[in-house]
Amino acid sequence: MPRKRSRPFNKNDVKFVFENYSEMTASQIAEELGISKFQVSKIVSELRARGVDLPKKTAKRPNPVDEFLKEANIPIKKKSDTKKKK
């Protein structure tokens, strides 16, 4: 199967990434713009290399295991509860 090729990013793409990086995941931005996730991360790294202070991400991909447990009404244990104590 041939690999899907992305188009080159442009100035408007950089502006969109700069404005929406903290609220959207890289996958969401890539899908919206029609570029690859790699290109989104390249834009971000180039902006940071040039001294632009991008805010930390607030949007993260939800954990599918946690979502399943919530739907099934199964209590979720904290990671510290599952470790053995010495």
ABEGO torsion letter per residue (X at the ends): XBBBBBBBBBAAAAAAAAAAAAABBAAAAAAAAGBBAAAAAAAAAAAAAAGBBBBBBABBBBBAAAAAAAAAGBBBBBAAAABBBX
